[in-house]
Amino acid sequence: MRRKNQRGLTLIELIVAFTILALLSTMAVPLARYKIRRDREHDLRAALKEIRSAIDKYKDLSDTQKLGPQKLDTDGYPESLEQLVEGVKLAGEVDKKVHLLRRIPKDPMTNSYDWGKHSTRDDPKAQSWGGQNVFDVFTKSTEKARDGTAYAEW
């Protein structure tokens, strides 16, 4: 019944097309959120691994007496994360410093460079830092992972 020179879509065709588009977009949004969350979790694991590895290297150097005498309260651990970035002098070397971190990684959960710290004298479940040394780090995020564990416990 249409004429050959008429073009376009009917109202029904437009409604069906927009309904299909809306349905597809509502399915895509949760997948995008899931991917973003999964990427942030991956970044958190990588940042924690990098910092913990640097702390362990510092402790190894301290235990083998390569850093010289340590302060009493530190137990051979760094006093701060900044110390790992600035570098530590080796015993018997004049100008040689060992840099264990290039920079402090960004916490992907809080989007800041401020990490929660544990000292060897702190309670493992405490959220406050005693300040003697840096034995471990954790995110300050209060969110929980998909498996129900808090990100701060990773």
N, C-alpha and C positions, 0 to 999 in steps of 0.2 A: 504494500500500500504506500510505501514511501516513494517519494520522488527521487530521481537519480541525483539531483543536486543538493538534497538535504544531507547534512552531516551532523555527527554528535551522538551523545548517549541519552537514553531516556532516563527519567528520574529513578526508575526501578534499577537500572543498570548501575547508576551512580551510588545508590544506597547499598547495593550488594558489594560493590568494589570497596567502599569505605568501611563496611562491616568486616570484610576480609582483612583489610589493612589494619583496622583496630585490633582484631583478634591476633594477628601476627605480632604487632607491637607489644601487646600485653604479655605475650609469651617471651619476647626478647628481653624485656626489662629485668625480670628475675635472673635470667641467665647472665646478663651484664653485671648485675650486683654480685652474683656468686663469683664471677671471674675477678672482679675488683677485690673482693674480700680474699680470695685465694692468692692473688698476687701480693697483697699486703702481708698475708701470713708467710708467704715464701720470703719476702724481703725481711720480715722480722727474724725468721730463722737464720738467714744469712748474716744479718747484723749481729745477732747474739753470738753466732759462731765466730765471727771475726773478732769481736771484743774479748770473748772468753779465750780464744786462742792467744791473743796478745797478753792477757793476764797470765796464762799458763807459761808462756815463753819468759815473761818477767820473773815468775816464780822459779823456773828452771835456772835462769841466770843467777838469781839470788842464792839458790841452794848450792850451786857449784862455786860460790864465792867470786863470781866474775864481776859483780857490781860493787865489791868492797863491803865495808861494814854497813849494816842496815839499822834503822831506828828500831827501838825495842818493841813498840806497839804494832809495827807493821807485819810481823811474822813472815817477812819475805815477800809480801804482796805490795803492789804499788799504792801510794797514798791517794792518788786520784787518777781519773782517766786521762786528764791533760798531761800527766807525767809520761804516759805511753806515747803521746803524740810529740811532745817536746823532745823526748829522747832521754836516755839515761847514760851516764858516763861509765865506761868500763874501768875496772880496777887496773892500775898500772899503765893506763893510756892517758896521754895529756889532753888531746883534743878530740878523741874519738867518742862519738855518741852512737848509741843504737836506738833507732826509731822503730818501735814495735807496731805503731799504727800511723797511717798517713794522715788520717783525720778521724774524728769521732763520727761513726755512722749516725744517720738520722733515724729516729724511731718512727717507723711507718704507721704505727697505731695512733700516736699522739702528734705526729708531724712536728716533732721538736728534737733537739739534741740533748735533752735532759732525760737521762736514764735513772731508774731506781737502782740503788747500790746496796749490797750487803757486805758487811765486814765479817771477819772471822769470829768476832765476839757478839754479833747480832743473833737474835732469835731467827731461825730460818723462815718463819711465817710473818715476821715483822715487816712493815712497810716503811719504816724509818731506818736511817743509816747512822751508825755510831760514829763514823768519821775516822776510825783508826786506820783502815786500809780498804782496798777494793778487792774483795774476794770473789764477788759475782755481781752480775747486772740483771735487770729485768725491766720490762716496759711498765710504765705507770698507767697504762690503759686499764679501765675497769671492765672492758668488754670480755665476752666469753667466746671461745672458738666453737666451731660446729659440733665438736664432740663433748662440749659442756665444760671443758677446763678453762680456767681464766688464763688470758694471755700472760698475766704477770707470773704465772707458775711455770712458764716454758723455760 
